[in-house]
């Protein structure tokens, strides 16, 4: 599996690769593409999928995938042969849409043929064409629709390519994208190794969010706050715990013990003595 290096992090352009990362390796990422002609929408986002720098580095460390830099190949001008192939593929997609819409129009006509025949015969009789009205058949109606069908290319759907061209060069990147010795990355990796679903916690004022399952199905159960020391300041304790209560999640402080590299977690819950 290959990730594409863009803006200092990994992007996934293949849907099968993304589903493997999500279902097998619990790497969530965020779809950042759009299929909406009116612009990007968080509710209608699609490939490619942008991974966080921590997710990208984790995938590299665990040898799940490699990351490649395609900037030189993708910036190179297309050859005349490549442009001709692209035009041919584009034209075939437009023709395919036209044929599909025409077939759907004929199926829809057949579905309501009785009413259509009744209306056309009534119209012909009003115009004084009694013989044409009596001779009109369903085949005549279908032929007329088929012969007069027009497809406006301005309304055609454009396919958004999800993968890069098959023939291109790339450079495998071996340098780390983040400081693998940093406490935040080691805590992220440790949570992942504990079989947790971990995403960024920026939206909740935390370092990470932990889910009991796929975030598409479950809400986050914990917010994780990274502490540089085991000592938690009272103001920080009150602030983060009250925040966790507001968002209905448990608050976890993660830190490294002073005498070694072992990571510890301390869960804090809000207690109301009056109850």
N, C-alpha and C positions, 0 to 999 in steps of 0.2 A: 504494500500500500504506500502511495506517495501523497504527501501534502505539498501544497504550493505556497512558497514563501511570498507574502505580500504585506507591506507595512509592518514588517518585523514580527509577524506571527503566521500561523499555519491556516490555510484555507482548504476546504474539501469541495471538490467539484463533481465527484462521482456519488450518486445516490446510494449505491451498494456499499461503498466504503463508509459513508456516513451512518448507515443503518448498522453496520458492523461495529463502528466505534460506539454508537449509542446503546445498542442492545447487549453487546458482548463485553465491552470494556468500560461502560458507564461514563463515556466522554460526551458531554451534552453539546457544547458549542452553541452558536446562535445563527440561524438562517438570516442572511443579509441581502439576498437577491429579491427581485420583485417580478411578479407576473401581472402587475396592475398598470394599465396604461396611464393612470392618473398620478403615478408616483409610488414611492415605497410606503408600505403600511405594515405595522408590526403584526397585524392579524392576517396578512396575506403574503408573508415573506416566503421565499423559496431559496433554492441553491443559488450561489455557493454558501457554505457554512463557515463562519469565522470561529476559530478556536481561540481561547485566551492564550496568553503566552505560557501560563502555567500548564494548561491542558496540552499545548503543543510540546513543551519540554518533557512532560510526563510520558507522552506517546513516544518520544524519541528515546528517553531513558529506558523504557520498558521494551524497546525494540518492536513496538507494534507497527510503526511506519517509519519512513524516511521523509525528510523534507528537502525539496528541490527548489532551486532558483531558476525561473524561466524568463527572467526579465530580458535577457539578450535576444532569445529566440522570439518572444512575443513582440518585441519592438522592431524586429527586422521586417522590411517591406515584403508584401506578398508577391510571389512570382505570377507571371501571366497564366500559367497552368493552374495554380491554386485559385486565382480569381475566376477562371472559367469554370472550374469544378464547383466553386461556391455559387456562381450564378445558376448553374444547372440544377444544383440541389435546391436552391431557393425557388426556382421556377416549378420544380416537381412538387414542392410543398404547396404552392399556390394552386396548382392544377388539382392536387389531391383534395384540398379544401373545397374547390369548386364542385368536384364530382360528389363529394360527401354531402354538401348542401343541396345539390340537385336531387340526389337520391332521397334525402330526407323530405324534400318538398313533394316529391312524387308519392312517397309513403303517406304523408299527411293528407294528400289529395285523395288517395284511395280510401283512407279511413273515413272521410266525410263525402264519399262519392255520391251517395243518394241525394243529399242536400244540395250539392253542387250542380248535379244534373237537373234537379227540379228548378233551381234558380236560373240556370242558363236557358232551359226550355221555356220558362215563363217569360224571360226577357225577349227571346226570339219571337214568341207568339205576339207580344206587345208590338214588335216591329213589323208584324205581318208575315213572318217567315214560318208558316205552319209546317211545311214539308221538312225544312231544316231542323225544326224542333223535334219532329217525330223521328227523324233519322239520327239524331245526335246520340252517340254511345259513350261509354266510359273510356274506350280506347281513343276516341277523338279528343276528349278532355285531356288525357294524359299526354298525348302527342302535342297538343297545343301548348301545354305548360312546359314540356321538354324543349320544344323549338324556341320558345320565347323567354326561357330562363336566362337571366343576366346576373353575373357575379361582379359586384363592385370591389375591385382590389383594395380600395381605400379602407374597406371594412374587414380585410383579411387579418387573421391572427398570425403574429410573427412568433416563430419558435425561439425561445431563449436558450442558447446553447449552454449546457451545463459542464461540458468537458472541453479541454483545449484540443486542438487538432492532433490527430494521431501521430503525424510526422513533425516532430519538433525536438530540439535539443534542450537539455536541462543540466544544471550543475547541482550535485548533491552537497548540501550544506552540513558541515560537521561541527561548526562552532555552536556552543550553547546559546540559547536565546535569553535566558535569565540566569541570575546567580543561583546555582543549584545548592549552595551552602546557606542561602538566606533562610531565616526562620519561617517566613510565610510560605515559601515553596516547600520546605520540608514538612510543615504541618499539612499543607494541601495534599502532598504525596502520601503522608501517613494516614490521613482520613480516607483517601482513595484505596489504599491497601487494606483498610478495614472494611472494604466492600460497601462504602458509602457513595451516594450520589452527591457530588459537590459542585456548586456553582459559585459565581461571584456574589458577594453580599453587599455590594455598593448601594443598591436600591434600598436597603434596610439599615444602613449605617453600620454594617459589620464587614468583616473581612471575607467570610464565606457563609453560604447557606448549605445546610445538610438536609437531604430528603430521604425518606424511608424507601422510596422507589423512584421510578421515572417521573421527572417533574411534569410531564404531560398528564399524569394520572394523580399524583400526590402533591399536596402542599408541603412546603419546607417545615420540618419539625424543630430545627435548631438554628440559631444564629451563632456563629463562631467568632470570637474576638481574640486576636493574636496579641499576647503580652510579651514584651521583651524580658520581663522579670517575673518571678512568681508573686511578687507583691502587687496587689490590686489596690489602687487608690480609692478611698471611699466615694469620692465624687464620680469616678469612672464606674464604680460598681453600681451606684444608684442609677446613673444615667443609662447604662446598657441594660440593666435588668428591667427598668421601667419601659424602655424601648421594646424589649422582648415581650413584655406583657401586652403592650398596645398592639403588636402584630401577632399576638397569640402563638408565640414560639418559646422554646426553652433557650436560655442563655448559657453558652459554654465559653469559658475562658481557657485558651490554649497557651501554654508556655513551656519553656525549657528549664529543667532544674539547673541550679547554679553549679553543681559539682560534676555535671556530665552533659551528654547530648540527648538524653532521653526526654521525650515529649510527654507532658502530662495534660490532662483535661479536667477542668473543674466546672461542674454544672451548678448554676445558681437559680433558685426559684423564688419568686416574690411571695412573701407570707403576710397575710393580714391577721394580726393577733385578735382582732375583734370578732372573728368568725370561729 
